[in-house]
Amino acid sequence: MRIEQTAPTVKNPPEQFRGDVWLDPIAVPHEADQRMTVALVRFAPGARTAWHCHARGQYLRVTQGVAWFGQRDGTVFEVHAGQTIYTPPGEDHWHAAPPDCFMEHLAMLESGDDPADTTVWKEHLTDDDYHGPVHMM
């Protein structure tokens, strides 16, 4: 057993994010057979990811504020603190804070068989995607 060292907060890159988004690693694999990664991610108002998907899916637990999660069919879900959303393997999606509040979530995922395929980043979403009709969960 050991207490993990605290990793520094990092600002996520503009190639994959629009606006200010910070990440705090919580758990990363230490052994070859481990796959789990957990991070606390904070979004400033209006900040968002680019389109992306995960080889083994992803769980996102909103811990503060309100989150928007979008799908390729144009559906945007509004998720509140205390709620969890799941995206299955290979499903294109994005996450964001609405324009008027901060959002924080825990991101939980497993590494792909090839770690380079764990998250596949795609194009930035359009403003129309971001401002699409929002559905409450």
N, C-alpha and C positions, 0 to 999 in steps of 0.2 A: 504494500500500500504506500502511496505517496501523495503529497499535496502538489498539485500541478503548479508550475511557474505561471505567473500572469503574463500573457503575451500583450504587446502594445496594441492599442487601437490603431487601425489602418483606415485610410480613406479609400473607398472603392474607386477604380479607374474610370475615366470618362468614356473609354471604349465600350464599357458594359453598363454604365449608369449615367443618368442625366440628373443633375442637381447634386446636393450634398448627401452622401450615404457613407456611414462609418460601420466598421465591422470589428467585433471583439471575438476572437476565437475562444471557444470554451473547451471543446474536446476534439482532438485529432488522433488518427491512428498512430500507435506506437509500434505495433508488431505487424508482420507481413500479412497475417490472417485477419486483422481488424479492418473494418470498413467505415465505421461511424464517424461523422463529423457533425459538430454542433457549433453554431455561432449566434451571437446576439448582434442583430443588425438594426441600425437606427437611420431613419429617413427624415430629412427636413421636409417641410411642407412642399408639395409638388415634385419631390424627388421620385425617381422611378428606375427600374431596371430596364435593360434591353430585353427583347424576346429571348427566351432560352428554354432548354429542357434538360432533364437529368436522366442518366442511364437507369437508375433504380428508383426514381420518384423522389418526392420531397414532402416533408411535413413542415408547416409553418404555423407557429403558435404566436398569435398577436398578444404582446404583453403590455403595451401602452398605446393609447390613441386608437386610430381607425386605419385600416388597411384596405387597399383596393387590389384585387387580383384579377387579371384578365386572361381570356382564352381567345384562340384564333377565330372562333365563330362570332366574336364581338361581345360575348357575355362578360360583364365586369361584376364581381362579387364584392360587397362591402362587408368586412369582417371586423368585429370589435374585440377589445381586450378580453382575454379569457377564452376566445374561440380559436379553433385549429382548423386549418384547411390542408387538404392533401392533393398533390398533383401526381398522377401515375407516371410510370416510366415513359419517356419519350414525348410527353404532352407539352407542346409549346405553351408558354405562359409568361406573364410579367407580374411584378409586385410594385406597389407604389404607396406613397402617402397622398391623401387628397390635398388640394391646393391650400387648405386653411388650417391644417394641424400636422403635428409631428406624428410619427408612427415608429413603433419598435416591435420586432418579432424575433423569435428564436427560429433559426433555420436548422433543420435536421435532415441529413441525408446519408446514404451509403455510397462509398466509392464504387465506380464501375469496374469491370474486369480489367480494363485499361484505364488507369487513373486519369489519363488525358481526356477520356470520354465521359467523366463523371458529370460535368456540366458543359453543354454545347451552347455557346453564345451565338446569337444571331443579330439581326438588324435592330436598330432603335425603333421603338414603337412611334407611331404618328400621334400628333395631338388629337386627331379624331378617335384613335384607339383609346387614348387616355381619358378623353372626355365622353366616352360612350355611355349609354344608359346603365345605371348601377342597380344591381339587385341585392337586397338585404339577405343575409344568411340567417 
